[in-house]
Amino acid sequence: QVQLVESGGGLVQPGGSLRLSCAASGTTGGVIAMGWYRQAPGKQRELVATITSGGSTNYVDSVKGRFTISRDNAKNQVYLRMNTLKPEDTAVYYCNARRLSGVTFYDYWGQGTQVTVSS
């Protein structure tokens, strides 16, 4: 099992910045990628950004150039720096860890942290 705890959400004005953090604990060996997803009211959860253990990153088009994902493998933490925030970025943000055990992938989720972008 992998436990994930997010922090850093809050209320911010349009154009502002926030940094989300996610700390992983438990059976972190075999975690091949971590990422951030978000879910706005009435919408499906969507991928925001992912980063592999090797440092390769992937972003949804709507956040490219504004958000940056990074990780500290030694601390088992992943971060999401969000700049130039827009009202449409408002959502609950979830940390994800994908672990490979044998030939099976396991996905783990944090409890979520609310990000609200509003004036």
C-alpha positions in Angstrom: 0.0 0.0 0.0 1.0 3.6 -0.7 -0.4 6.4 1.3 -0.5 9.9 -0.2 -1.1 13.1 1.6 -1.6 16.4 -0.3 -1.2 19.9 1.0 -1.0 23.4 -0.4 -4.5 24.1 -1.8 -6.5 27.2 -1.0 -8.2 30.3 -2.4 -6.2 32.4 -4.8 -7.1 35.3 -7.2 -6.9 34.9 -10.9 -3.4 35.3 -12.1 -2.0 34.1 -8.8 0.1 31.1 -7.9 0.0 28.1 -5.6 2.2 25.1 -5.0 0.7 21.7 -4.2 2.8 19.1 -2.4 2.2 15.3 -2.0 4.0 13.1 0.4 4.1 9.4 -0.3 4.7 6.7 2.4 4.3 3.0 2.8 5.4 0.6 0.0 6.9 3.2 -2.3 9.3 0.8 -3.9 8.1 0.1 -7.5 6.4 3.5 -7.9 7.1 4.3 -11.5 5.1 7.5 -11.8 3.4 10.1 -9.8 1.0 12.8 -10.9 -1.8 15.2 -10.3 -5.4 14.9 -11.4 -8.3 17.3 -10.8 -12.0 17.1 -10.6 -14.3 20.1 -11.0 -18.0 20.0 -9.9 -20.1 18.1 -12.3 -17.0 17.0 -14.4 -15.0 13.9 -14.7 -11.6 13.6 -13.1 -8.9 14.6 -15.5 -5.1 14.2 -15.7 -3.2 17.5 -15.0 0.4 16.4 -15.0 2.5 13.3 -14.5 6.2 12.6 -13.9 8.0 9.3 -14.1 10.7 8.1 -11.8 13.2 9.0 -14.5 11.9 12.6 -14.7 9.8 12.5 -17.8 6.8 14.8 -17.6 3.4 15.1 -19.3 0.8 17.8 -19.1 -2.7 18.4 -20.2 -2.8 21.1 -22.9 -4.7 23.5 -20.8 -1.9 23.9 -18.2 1.1 23.7 -20.4 3.4 26.7 -19.8 1.6 27.5 -16.5 2.0 24.4 -14.3 5.2 22.6 -13.5 5.4 19.2 -11.9 8.5 18.0 -10.1 9.5 15.3 -7.7 12.0 14.6 -5.0 12.7 10.9 -5.1 14.7 10.9 -1.9 11.8 12.4 0.0 9.1 10.5 -1.9 7.4 13.8 -2.7 5.8 15.3 -5.8 5.0 19.0 -6.3 2.8 21.0 -8.6 3.7 24.6 -9.1 0.7 26.4 -10.6 1.2 29.9 -12.0 -1.2 32.3 -13.8 -4.2 30.5 -12.3 -7.5 30.8 -14.0 -11.1 30.4 -12.6 -11.3 27.2 -14.7 -8.5 25.7 -12.7 -10.9 25.5 -9.7 -11.2 21.9 -8.7 -10.2 19.3 -6.1 -6.7 18.2 -7.0 -5.7 14.6 -6.3 -2.2 13.1 -6.0 -1.7 9.8 -7.7 1.0 7.2 -7.5 1.3 4.3 -9.9 3.2 1.2 -8.7 4.3 -1.8 -10.7 4.4 -5.1 -8.9 5.3 -8.0 -11.2 3.1 -7.4 -14.2 0.4 -5.6 -12.4 -0.1 -1.8 -12.0 -1.7 -0.4 -8.9 -3.0 3.2 -8.6 -3.1 5.0 -5.3 -4.9 8.3 -4.5 -4.7 11.0 -1.9 -7.7 12.5 -0.3 -7.6 15.6 -2.4 -7.0 19.3 -1.8 -9.3 22.1 -2.9 -8.0 24.8 -5.2 -10.3 27.8 -5.8 -9.5 30.5 -8.2 -11.8 33.5 -7.7 -11.7 37.2 -7.2 
